[in-house]
Amino acid sequence: GESVGLHLPTLSVQEGDNSIINCAYSNSASDYFIWYKQESGKGPQFIIDIRSNMDKRQGQRVTVLLNKTVKHLSLQIAATQPGDSAVYFCAESPYGGSQGNLIFGKGTKLSVKP
Amino acid sequence: EAQVTQNPRYLITVTGKKLTVTCSQNMNHEYMSWYRQDPGLGLRQIYYSMNVEVTDKGDVPEGYKVSRKEKRNFPLILESPSPNQTSLYFCASSWSGPKSEFFGPGTRLTVL
């Protein structure tokens, strides 16, 4: 089927290494951010979210870091596994989370080498 | 099983022939949203609904309509489809917006 990963930035990592996927957001008013994972042929999966009153949030094997000063978001995946291979999207809520708008980044393709 | 379902999963139609893509969730979520996904453009929000009878435009609402008459259903209506609406469509839901925590499997629409 058609690949959503065409022409995306690609990050290639060795199995077991840590991965860092970066995202720059555009709207200074955004105060809620989400990371999604999308495997080939499937719908996006929610991974983790963070509000702007936090700099860091940890989940299972994942950590999201937020730097509001430079409008930058990152997703760190510890001990990357082959099952982590997917396209990862960040998303921002541009109206301070008070409305239902969500704007997605273009995505980064993560490829895990065994 | 908690899920978001979409129907149909695949549809080929012709320009101008009205169609509806259904979306249903069984989690009693208040928030539902529609997205389209195109290569090189990523996911873009079409419409969202914060609750029953409350809908609002996303980034790309032109050519689409939605309704939210009951909490579980959020159909996407294309009154007069055009080829530029050929895309992969996803419905999503969550307890509150704009989280979009659960996505449906997608509907691949081709408009000839």
Interface residues (C-beta under 8 A of the other chain):
Chain A: G1 E2 S3 V4 L6 H7 Y32 I34 K42 G43 P44 Q45 F46 D49 F89 A91 S93 G97 Q99 G100 N101 L102 I103 F104 G105 K106 G107
Chain B: Y31 S33 Y35 Q37 P39 G40 L41 G42 L43 R44 Q45 Y48 S49 M50 D56 G58 D59 L88 F90 A92 G97 P98 K99 S100 E101 F102 F103 G104 P105 G106 R108
